[in-house]
Structures are given as C-alpha cells and as structure tokens.
Amino acid sequence: MRNAIKVAAAAAMTICGATGASAWEPTKAVEIVVAAGAGGASDQMARMMQAAIQKNKLMKAPVVVSLKGGASGAEALIYMKTGEGDPNKVLIAYSLIYMLPLSAKIPFNWRELTPVSIIAFDQFVLWDNADGPKSVKDFIEAAKKSGTPFKMGGTGSKREDHVLTVFMEKKTGAKFTYLPYKSGGEAATQLVGKHTESNVNNPSENLEVWRAGQVNALCVFDKERISYKTKVTETKSWNDIPTCKESGLDMDYLMLRAMFLPGKVTAEQTAFYEDLFKKITQTTEYKEYMEKQALKPAFIVGKDMVKFLEQDDKVNKDLMTEAGFVAK
C-alpha cells in the first residue's frame, strides 16, 4: 500500500438481494447506537433512519438513537460487544471498527458482532482556503516550498483524516502538521479562518463554506467522481470535483457506513434487519439524505458484505501499520 491508498469497493453500488420478510420482529424499542457525539455524520444518519422508519411505518416498535461516543467511540464498541444475543441494539459502524482497536488496543474485533448491511460510503475531499491554490498541483508545490509544514485540520488523531495526511506526505514529499479538532465543522471553521492550510473533510462537513465561496474543493479521494450533478455553488456541482488521481495525486479511500447487530443473534433476527435496511434505502428520506450529504449509496449484505469487511480490514490495518499508528 505504498503507492496509493486503496480500498476494495467495487461492490459499492451493488444491490444484494435481502432475504425477504422475516417472521421475527422486535417487540420493544430498537436502539440505534452511534459511536460519536451529537450532530456528527453518524448521529445525522441515525436520525434519518429513525425518521424514515417512523414516517414510512417500516417497523411497529419505536426507534431511539443512543449516542455513545465516549473514549473516541470505544464506549459504543464495548457496549455492542457486551450485548450478545440482544436483537434490539444496532450499531452504525464506520472505519472506527478497524482503526480504534489498533491505535488504542481495546479488546474489540468486528467479527464478534453480526454484520447486517453496508448502506453507504463516505468520499473524502481535499480542501484548501479560497485564497489558496486552485489546483492539486499548485497546492502540493506550495506545500513543498513552504518554510514550515502546511497545517492539515481533521477530526481524529490516528483516524481517517490523519491517515490520509500521512500518505499524502509519503506520496508527494510535502510536509504537513496534522491538527485534530472536535468535529468536521470546527475543522472547516479553522480552514476558513486561515488557521490551517487544508483539510480532508467529507463533502457534507464543508458544504456550507464551499457554497459560500470560502474554500476550494481540490479533488475527491475515490476512483470515480461524486455522482451528484445538481449545482451546489453558483458554478459547480459535486460531480465537477476531479478525482485526486485525475489531478496527479494517485490516492483513493472510501469509508463504509455499515449496520451491525451484537453477536449471537439468530438468523431470523438478522434477516429482519436486512429487510428493514433494504426498505430504508428505497425511501425518499434516504435518497434525499444521500444527495444532501454527498454520500455514495450502497446496499451490501451476506457473504458479499463479509468479503468486503475482510478486505477493508486488511487495507486499514496496512495503512495504520505503515503510518506507525498501531499501538505496541
């Protein structure tokens, strides 16, 4: 993984058939567990799913959102691990499930849970201030010529943003100082205020400042452009942002958004949630949310999901190891 950040996501748009209606269904409140604080991307996705379920009457039992972002998300992972056999808890997972056990040595492995479905992917974007370079080439050249390392804002030490920063250094020879903030919104504010030179926020985190003309979207870290062609700024849509590879920076990385039940639930219970989340991906709420947040829609279940998770786990472990982020 020394030449590019890669993730096996060829199946990202694959619609895998769900198992159909299940005889089992929950009889008490279902808890959507979020491994982050209020207002973040996972919290917003949980609220969208809660609204979609209730508005479209996809389930009789009520849905509650449970924020467990303590210890950088470890609280949620351990909570799910210790909930074996409980079909009323479902986790919104992302690359935290691979990275946090490596960097913090917490006793958790995603294989201890029950994979249900992958429902979306995050595409990251390289951003700089509106007064900064307007292309990736000029940005890298400016970073190389700078007397001090460019400051890169992000939302978590030894996590996705930090990994992307380290590999940008390795790929280009430019030097960066990584500065972790509490949220993507704070990272955006610091960039607009010129306290940092760049960030690698996902699209939704920089949406408003891009729309206001305060930042430049230089490239997207994916093998293909973001699909949405509706104008976001006066002149550009998400689809107008080139891929980083198109721009001469051969790097790509996708972050999954996936649903897990605790371990030791029944096949019938898993089938119910596969069917539920497939129905959610067909709702207006889901489709509008995907475009608003510029997420990459997906629905992957069963053996295809497990195959993806195994590949993605290896990719993230290799990246964390090479970046020196694995705790001894």
NORWO-V906269 format. One record per pair of residues at least 12 apart in sequence whose C-alpha atoms are under 6 Angstrom apart, sorted by the first residue. I is the first residue (numbers start at 1). J is the second residue. If there is no record, write none. Layout:
# NORWO-V906269
I J
I J
This chain:
# NORWO-V906269
4 250
4 251
5 251
5 252
5 253
6 252
6 253
7 253
12 298
13 298
15 299
16 300
18 274
18 275
19 271
20 275
22 272
27 61
28 61
29 61
29 62
29 63
30 63
30 88
30 89
31 64
31 65
31 88
31 89
32 65
32 66
32 90
32 91
33 66
33 90
33 91
34 67
34 68
34 92
35 68
35 69
35 73
35 76
36 68
36 69
36 73
37 67
37 69
50 63
52 285
80 262
83 262
84 262
84 263
84 264
85 263
85 264
85 265
90 260
90 261
91 259
91 260
92 258
92 259
93 257
93 258
93 259
94 256
94 257
98 313
102 326
103 325
103 326
103 327
112 263
113 261
113 262
113 263
114 260
114 261
114 262
114 263
115 260
116 259
116 260
116 274
117 258
117 259
117 300
117 301
118 257
118 258
118 299
118 300
119 257
119 258
119 298
119 299
120 257
120 296
120 297
120 298
121 255
121 256
121 257
121 296
122 254
122 255
122 295
123 254
124 201
124 202
124 220
124 221
125 200
125 201
125 202
125 219
125 220
126 200
126 218
126 219
127 198
127 199
127 216
127 217
127 218
128 197
128 198
128 215
128 216
129 215
129 216
130 214
130 215
130 216
135 218
136 218
143 174
144 174
149 175
149 176
149 177
150 176
150 197
151 176
151 177
151 196
151 197
152 177
152 178
152 179
152 196
152 198
152 199
153 179
153 180
153 187
153 199
154 180
154 181
154 187
155 180
155 181
155 182
155 183
155 184
156 180
157 180
158 325
184 205
185 205
188 206
204 293
211 233
219 241
219 242
219 243
219 244
220 243
220 244
221 244
221 252
221 253
222 252
222 253
225 239
225 243
226 238
226 239
227 239
